[in-house]
C-alpha cells in the first residue's frame, strides 16, 4: 500500500473523527436542553423527552463506537499495520478502505464474522 494512499486515508479518518466529536458535542447540548424541559414539563412532554433522550443515547453509542474504530485505524497507521486484515493478515483492498477507512478486516473475514454474528 503506497504512502500517498495511506496519508489520504489518515486525513479522511481525522476529518471523520472531527465530525463525530462535533456531533457528540451537539448531542450533549441537546441532552442538556432535554434535561431542562423534563424538569419543568408535563407528563406528555416527559414521555416525548424520554424518547428523544433514548434516541440521542443510541446515536451517541454509535458515534462512540465509530470513534473507537477510527482511533484504532489511526493507531494502525502509526504502527505501519494499516490496510492489513487483523484476522488473516491479508491486505485489505483499497476500494474497501475508501468506502470504510477504519475497516480492520478484509471482505472475506468481515463476511465470516458477520455470518457468525460478531
Secondary structure as GFF3:
##gff-version 3
##sequence-region A 1 118
A	DSSP	alpha_helix	3	40	.	.	.	ID=ss1
A	DSSP	alpha_helix	43	79	.	.	.	ID=ss2
A	DSSP	alpha_helix	94	99	.	.	.	ID=ss3
A	DSSP	alpha_helix	107	116	.	.	.	ID=ss4
###
